Amino acid sequence: MIKDLPEIVITGEKNNELRNRILGIFIPNRIIQSTEEPDNEFPLLKGKPLANQPVIFLCKNYVCLPPVNDLDSFIRLLKTV
């Protein structure tokens, strides 16, 4: 089992475009989950707030950094983990 995988959670309305842009970035061994509706079935999505715009959470071992809402901020976060 690989430890410390980047866990990427994208919530909020109309998040497909942002999710596709993130999928286009080379991030080895990552987990990505996204939703536009409340979802308590998957642990990474459980309890995540939904907004009118997409929000990105970067997590490791189910512990998430404060969310960001744009790709540039997400890329800066990636460089810190």
VOMARBA-334772 format. One record per atom (N, C-alpha, C, O): residue in one letter; atom name; x, y, z; residue number from 1. Coordinates in Angstrom, 1 decimal. Layout:
a; CA; X; Y; Z; NUM
...
//
This chain:
m; N; 0.8; -1.2; 0.0; 1
m; CA; 0.0; 0.0; 0.0; 1
m; C; 0.9; 1.2; 0.0; 1
m; O; 1.8; 1.3; 0.8; 1
i; N; 0.5; 2.2; -0.8; 2
i; CA; 1.3; 3.4; -0.9; 2
i; C; 0.7; 4.4; 0.1; 2
i; O; -0.5; 4.6; 0.2; 2
k; N; 1.6; 5.0; 0.9; 3
k; CA; 1.2; 5.9; 1.9; 3
k; C; 1.3; 7.3; 1.4; 3
k; O; 2.0; 7.6; 0.5; 3
d; N; 0.6; 8.2; 2.1; 4
d; CA; 0.6; 9.6; 1.8; 4
d; C; 0.3; 10.0; 0.3; 4
d; O; 0.9; 10.9; -0.3; 4
l; N; -0.7; 9.3; -0.2; 5
l; CA; -1.2; 9.7; -1.5; 5
l; C; -1.9; 11.0; -1.5; 5
l; O; -2.7; 11.3; -0.5; 5
p; N; -1.8; 11.9; -2.5; 6
p; CA; -2.6; 13.1; -2.5; 6
p; C; -4.0; 12.7; -2.8; 6
p; O; -4.3; 12.0; -3.7; 6
e; N; -4.9; 13.2; -1.9; 7
e; CA; -6.3; 12.9; -2.1; 7
e; C; -7.0; 14.3; -2.4; 7
e; O; -6.9; 15.3; -1.7; 7
i; N; -7.6; 14.3; -3.6; 8
i; CA; -8.2; 15.5; -4.1; 8
i; C; -9.7; 15.4; -4.2; 8
i; O; -10.2; 14.5; -4.8; 8
v; N; -10.3; 16.3; -3.5; 9
v; CA; -11.8; 16.3; -3.5; 9
v; C; -12.3; 17.6; -4.1; 9
v; O; -11.8; 18.7; -3.8; 9
i; N; -13.2; 17.5; -5.0; 10
i; CA; -13.8; 18.7; -5.7; 10
i; C; -15.3; 18.6; -5.5; 10
i; O; -16.0; 17.6; -5.9; 10
t; N; -15.8; 19.7; -4.9; 11
t; CA; -17.2; 19.7; -4.6; 11
t; C; -17.8; 21.0; -5.3; 11
t; O; -17.0; 21.9; -5.7; 11
g; N; -19.1; 21.1; -5.3; 12
g; CA; -19.8; 22.3; -5.8; 12
g; C; -20.3; 22.1; -7.2; 12
g; O; -20.1; 21.1; -7.9; 12
e; N; -21.1; 23.1; -7.5; 13
e; CA; -21.9; 23.0; -8.8; 13
e; C; -20.9; 23.2; -10.0; 13
e; O; -19.9; 23.9; -9.9; 13
k; N; -21.2; 22.5; -11.1; 14
k; CA; -20.5; 22.6; -12.3; 14
k; C; -19.0; 22.4; -12.2; 14
k; O; -18.2; 23.3; -12.6; 14
n; N; -18.6; 21.3; -11.5; 15
n; CA; -17.1; 21.1; -11.3; 15
n; C; -16.5; 20.3; -12.3; 15
n; O; -15.3; 20.0; -12.2; 15
n; N; -17.2; 19.9; -13.4; 16
n; CA; -16.6; 19.0; -14.4; 16
n; C; -15.4; 19.7; -15.1; 16
n; O; -14.4; 19.0; -15.3; 16
e; N; -15.5; 20.9; -15.5; 17
e; CA; -14.3; 21.6; -16.2; 17
e; C; -13.1; 21.6; -15.3; 17
e; O; -12.0; 21.3; -15.7; 17
l; N; -13.3; 22.0; -14.0; 18
l; CA; -12.1; 22.1; -13.1; 18
l; C; -11.6; 20.7; -12.9; 18
l; O; -10.4; 20.5; -12.8; 18
r; N; -12.4; 19.7; -12.7; 19
r; CA; -12.0; 18.3; -12.5; 19
r; C; -11.1; 17.9; -13.7; 19
r; O; -10.1; 17.3; -13.5; 19
n; N; -11.6; 18.1; -14.9; 20
n; CA; -10.9; 17.7; -16.1; 20
n; C; -9.5; 18.4; -16.2; 20
n; O; -8.6; 17.8; -16.7; 20
r; N; -9.5; 19.7; -15.8; 21
r; CA; -8.2; 20.4; -15.8; 21
r; C; -7.2; 19.8; -14.8; 21
r; O; -6.0; 19.7; -15.1; 21
i; N; -7.7; 19.4; -13.6; 22
i; CA; -6.9; 18.8; -12.6; 22
i; C; -6.4; 17.4; -13.1; 22
i; O; -5.3; 17.0; -12.9; 22
l; N; -7.3; 16.7; -13.8; 23
l; CA; -6.9; 15.4; -14.4; 23
l; C; -5.8; 15.5; -15.4; 23
l; O; -5.1; 14.5; -15.7; 23
g; N; -5.7; 16.7; -16.0; 24
g; CA; -4.7; 16.9; -17.0; 24
g; C; -3.3; 17.2; -16.5; 24
g; O; -2.3; 17.3; -17.2; 24
i; N; -3.2; 17.4; -15.1; 25
i; CA; -2.0; 17.7; -14.5; 25
i; C; -1.4; 16.3; -14.0; 25
i; O; -2.1; 15.5; -13.5; 25
f; N; -0.1; 16.2; -14.2; 26
f; CA; 0.6; 14.9; -13.8; 26
f; C; 0.8; 15.0; -12.3; 26
f; O; 1.6; 15.7; -11.7; 26
i; N; 0.0; 14.1; -11.6; 27
i; CA; 0.0; 14.0; -10.2; 27
i; C; 0.1; 12.5; -9.9; 27
i; O; -1.0; 11.8; -9.9; 27
p; N; 1.3; 11.9; -9.7; 28
p; CA; 1.4; 10.5; -9.6; 28
p; C; 0.6; 10.0; -8.4; 28
p; O; 0.6; 10.6; -7.3; 28
n; N; 0.1; 8.8; -8.5; 29
n; CA; -0.6; 8.1; -7.4; 29
n; C; -1.5; 8.9; -6.6; 29
n; O; -1.4; 9.1; -5.4; 29
r; N; -2.5; 9.5; -7.3; 30
r; CA; -3.5; 10.4; -6.6; 30
r; C; -4.8; 9.7; -6.6; 30
r; O; -5.1; 8.8; -7.3; 30
i; N; -5.6; 10.2; -5.7; 31
i; CA; -7.0; 9.8; -5.6; 31
i; C; -7.8; 11.0; -5.8; 31
i; O; -7.6; 12.1; -5.2; 31
i; N; -8.8; 11.0; -6.7; 32
i; CA; -9.7; 12.1; -7.0; 32
i; C; -11.1; 11.7; -6.8; 32
i; O; -11.6; 10.6; -7.4; 32
q; N; -11.9; 12.4; -6.1; 33
q; CA; -13.3; 12.2; -6.0; 33
q; C; -14.0; 13.6; -6.1; 33
q; O; -13.5; 14.6; -5.6; 33
s; N; -15.1; 13.6; -6.8; 34
s; CA; -15.9; 14.9; -7.0; 34
s; C; -17.4; 14.6; -6.9; 34
s; O; -17.8; 13.5; -7.2; 34
t; N; -18.1; 15.7; -6.5; 35
t; CA; -19.5; 15.6; -6.4; 35
t; C; -20.1; 16.9; -6.6; 35
t; O; -19.5; 18.0; -6.2; 35
e; N; -21.3; 17.0; -7.1; 36
e; CA; -22.1; 18.2; -7.2; 36
e; C; -23.3; 18.1; -6.2; 36
e; O; -24.0; 19.1; -6.1; 36
e; N; -23.4; 17.0; -5.5; 37
e; CA; -24.5; 16.8; -4.6; 37
e; C; -23.9; 16.3; -3.2; 37
e; O; -22.9; 15.7; -3.2; 37
p; N; -24.7; 16.5; -2.1; 38
p; CA; -24.2; 15.9; -0.9; 38
p; C; -23.9; 14.4; -1.1; 38
p; O; -24.8; 13.7; -1.6; 38
d; N; -22.8; 13.9; -0.5; 39
d; CA; -22.5; 12.5; -0.7; 39
d; C; -21.8; 12.0; 0.6; 39
d; O; -20.6; 12.4; 0.8; 39
n; N; -22.4; 11.2; 1.3; 40
n; CA; -21.8; 10.6; 2.6; 40
n; C; -21.4; 9.2; 2.4; 40
n; O; -21.1; 8.5; 3.4; 40
e; N; -21.5; 8.7; 1.2; 41
e; CA; -21.1; 7.3; 0.9; 41
e; C; -19.6; 7.1; 0.9; 41
e; O; -19.1; 6.0; 1.4; 41
f; N; -18.9; 8.1; 0.4; 42
f; CA; -17.4; 7.9; 0.4; 42
f; C; -16.8; 8.8; 1.4; 42
f; O; -17.1; 10.0; 1.6; 42
p; N; -15.8; 8.3; 2.2; 43
p; CA; -15.3; 9.0; 3.3; 43
p; C; -14.7; 10.4; 2.9; 43
p; O; -14.8; 11.3; 3.7; 43
l; N; -14.0; 10.5; 1.8; 44
l; CA; -13.4; 11.8; 1.4; 44
l; C; -14.5; 12.8; 1.1; 44
l; O; -14.2; 14.0; 1.3; 44
l; N; -15.7; 12.4; 0.7; 45
l; CA; -16.7; 13.4; 0.4; 45
l; C; -17.6; 13.7; 1.5; 45
l; O; -18.3; 14.7; 1.6; 45
k; N; -17.6; 12.8; 2.5; 46
k; CA; -18.5; 13.0; 3.7; 46
k; C; -18.3; 14.3; 4.4; 46
k; O; -17.2; 14.6; 4.8; 46
g; N; -19.4; 15.0; 4.5; 47
g; CA; -19.3; 16.3; 5.3; 47
g; C; -18.7; 17.5; 4.6; 47
g; O; -18.6; 18.6; 5.1; 47
k; N; -18.3; 17.3; 3.3; 48
k; CA; -17.7; 18.4; 2.6; 48
k; C; -18.8; 19.4; 2.1; 48
k; O; -19.8; 18.9; 1.6; 48
p; N; -18.6; 20.7; 2.3; 49
p; CA; -19.6; 21.6; 1.9; 49
p; C; -19.7; 21.7; 0.4; 49
p; O; -18.8; 21.5; -0.3; 49
l; N; -20.9; 22.1; 0.0; 50
l; CA; -21.2; 22.3; -1.4; 50
l; C; -21.4; 23.8; -1.6; 50
l; O; -22.0; 24.4; -0.8; 50
a; N; -20.9; 24.3; -2.7; 51
a; CA; -21.1; 25.8; -3.0; 51
a; C; -21.6; 26.0; -4.4; 51
a; O; -21.7; 25.0; -5.1; 51
n; N; -21.9; 27.2; -4.7; 52
n; CA; -22.3; 27.5; -6.1; 52
n; C; -21.2; 27.5; -7.1; 52
n; O; -21.4; 27.5; -8.3; 52
q; N; -20.0; 27.4; -6.6; 53
q; CA; -18.8; 27.3; -7.5; 53
q; C; -18.0; 26.1; -7.0; 53
q; O; -18.1; 25.7; -5.8; 53
p; N; -17.1; 25.5; -7.8; 54
p; CA; -16.3; 24.4; -7.4; 54
p; C; -15.3; 24.8; -6.4; 54
p; O; -14.8; 25.9; -6.3; 54
v; N; -15.1; 23.9; -5.5; 55
v; CA; -14.1; 24.0; -4.4; 55
v; C; -13.2; 22.8; -4.4; 55
v; O; -13.7; 21.7; -4.6; 55
i; N; -11.9; 23.0; -4.2; 56
i; CA; -11.0; 21.9; -4.2; 56
i; C; -10.3; 21.8; -2.8; 56
i; O; -9.9; 22.7; -2.2; 56
f; N; -10.4; 20.5; -2.3; 57
f; CA; -9.7; 20.2; -1.1; 57
f; C; -8.5; 19.3; -1.4; 57
f; O; -8.7; 18.3; -2.2; 57
l; N; -7.3; 19.6; -0.8; 58
l; CA; -6.2; 18.7; -1.0; 58
l; C; -6.0; 18.0; 0.4; 58
l; O; -5.8; 18.7; 1.4; 58
c; N; -6.0; 16.7; 0.4; 59
c; CA; -5.9; 16.0; 1.6; 59
c; C; -4.8; 14.9; 1.5; 59
c; O; -4.4; 14.5; 0.5; 59
k; N; -4.4; 14.4; 2.7; 60
k; CA; -3.6; 13.3; 2.8; 60
k; C; -4.0; 12.5; 4.1; 60
k; O; -4.2; 13.1; 5.1; 60
n; N; -4.2; 11.2; 3.9; 61
n; CA; -4.7; 10.4; 5.1; 61
n; C; -6.0; 11.0; 5.7; 61
n; O; -6.2; 11.0; 6.9; 61
y; N; -6.9; 11.5; 4.8; 62
y; CA; -8.2; 12.0; 5.2; 62
y; C; -8.1; 13.3; 6.0; 62
y; O; -9.1; 13.7; 6.6; 62
v; N; -7.0; 13.9; 6.0; 63
v; CA; -6.8; 15.2; 6.7; 63
v; C; -6.6; 16.3; 5.6; 63
v; O; -5.7; 16.2; 4.8; 63
c; N; -7.6; 17.2; 5.5; 64
c; CA; -7.6; 18.2; 4.4; 64
c; C; -7.1; 19.6; 4.8; 64
c; O; -7.3; 20.1; 5.9; 64
l; N; -6.4; 20.2; 3.8; 65
l; CA; -6.0; 21.6; 4.0; 65
l; C; -7.2; 22.4; 3.7; 65
l; O; -8.2; 21.9; 3.2; 65
p; N; -7.2; 23.7; 4.1; 66
p; CA; -8.3; 24.6; 3.8; 66
p; C; -8.6; 24.6; 2.3; 66
p; O; -7.6; 24.5; 1.5; 66
p; N; -9.8; 24.6; 1.8; 67
p; CA; -10.2; 24.5; 0.4; 67
p; C; -9.8; 25.8; -0.4; 67
p; O; -9.7; 26.9; 0.2; 67
v; N; -9.5; 25.6; -1.7; 68
v; CA; -9.3; 26.7; -2.6; 68
v; C; -10.3; 26.6; -3.7; 68
v; O; -10.9; 25.5; -3.9; 68
n; N; -10.4; 27.6; -4.5; 69
n; CA; -11.5; 27.6; -5.6; 69
n; C; -10.9; 27.9; -7.0; 69
n; O; -11.7; 28.2; -7.9; 69
d; N; -9.6; 27.8; -7.1; 70
d; CA; -9.0; 28.0; -8.5; 70
d; C; -7.8; 27.1; -8.6; 70
d; O; -7.2; 26.7; -7.7; 70
l; N; -7.5; 26.9; -9.9; 71
l; CA; -6.5; 25.9; -10.2; 71
l; C; -5.1; 26.4; -9.8; 71
l; O; -4.3; 25.6; -9.3; 71
d; N; -4.8; 27.7; -9.9; 72
d; CA; -3.5; 28.2; -9.5; 72
d; C; -3.2; 28.0; -8.1; 72
d; O; -2.1; 27.6; -7.7; 72
s; N; -4.2; 28.3; -7.2; 73
s; CA; -4.1; 28.1; -5.8; 73
s; C; -3.9; 26.6; -5.5; 73
s; O; -3.1; 26.2; -4.6; 73
f; N; -4.6; 25.7; -6.2; 74
f; CA; -4.4; 24.3; -6.0; 74
f; C; -3.0; 23.8; -6.3; 74
f; O; -2.4; 23.1; -5.6; 74
i; N; -2.5; 24.3; -7.4; 75
i; CA; -1.1; 23.9; -7.8; 75
i; C; -0.1; 24.4; -6.8; 75
i; O; 0.8; 23.7; -6.5; 75
r; N; -0.3; 25.6; -6.2; 76
r; CA; 0.6; 26.1; -5.1; 76
r; C; 0.5; 25.1; -3.9; 76
r; O; 1.5; 24.8; -3.3; 76
l; N; -0.7; 24.7; -3.6; 77
l; CA; -0.9; 23.8; -2.5; 77
l; C; -0.1; 22.5; -2.8; 77
l; O; 0.5; 21.9; -1.9; 77
l; N; -0.2; 22.0; -4.0; 78
l; CA; 0.4; 20.7; -4.3; 78
l; C; 1.9; 20.7; -4.1; 78
l; O; 2.5; 19.7; -3.7; 78
k; N; 2.5; 21.9; -4.3; 79
k; CA; 4.0; 22.0; -4.1; 79
k; C; 4.4; 22.0; -2.6; 79
k; O; 5.5; 21.8; -2.3; 79
t; N; 3.4; 22.1; -1.7; 80
t; CA; 3.7; 22.1; -0.3; 80
t; C; 3.6; 20.8; 0.4; 80
t; O; 4.0; 20.6; 1.5; 80
v; N; 3.0; 19.8; -0.4; 81
v; CA; 2.8; 18.5; 0.3; 81
v; C; 3.7; 17.5; -0.3; 81
v; O; 3.7; 16.3; 0.1; 81
//
